[in-house]
């Protein structure tokens, strides 16, 4: 069975620990980009509602 990155990091392998840190940072960055995209979608939706309702 293949070892998971967390299992390898727990074993003390420096490369695996660095990979876990890299993945954690990448996940945080991806979540930040997703948050910005969601905010833009909400902003465009609100702007559309205001423009359609206000005439």
C-alpha positions, 0 to 999 in steps of 0.5 A, a space after each residue: 500500500 502506498 504511503 500518504 504524504 502525512 505518513 511520510 512526514 510523520 516518519 521524519 523524511 525531510 522531503 515529504 515534510 516539505 511536500 506537506 508544507 507546499 501542499 498546505 500553502 497551495 491549498 490556502 492560495 487556492 481557497 483565497 482565489 476561490 474566495 475572490 471569485 465568489 466575491 466577484 460573482 456576488 458583486 456582479 449579481 448584486 450589480 445586475 439586480 440593482 440595474 434591472 430593478 432601478 431602471 
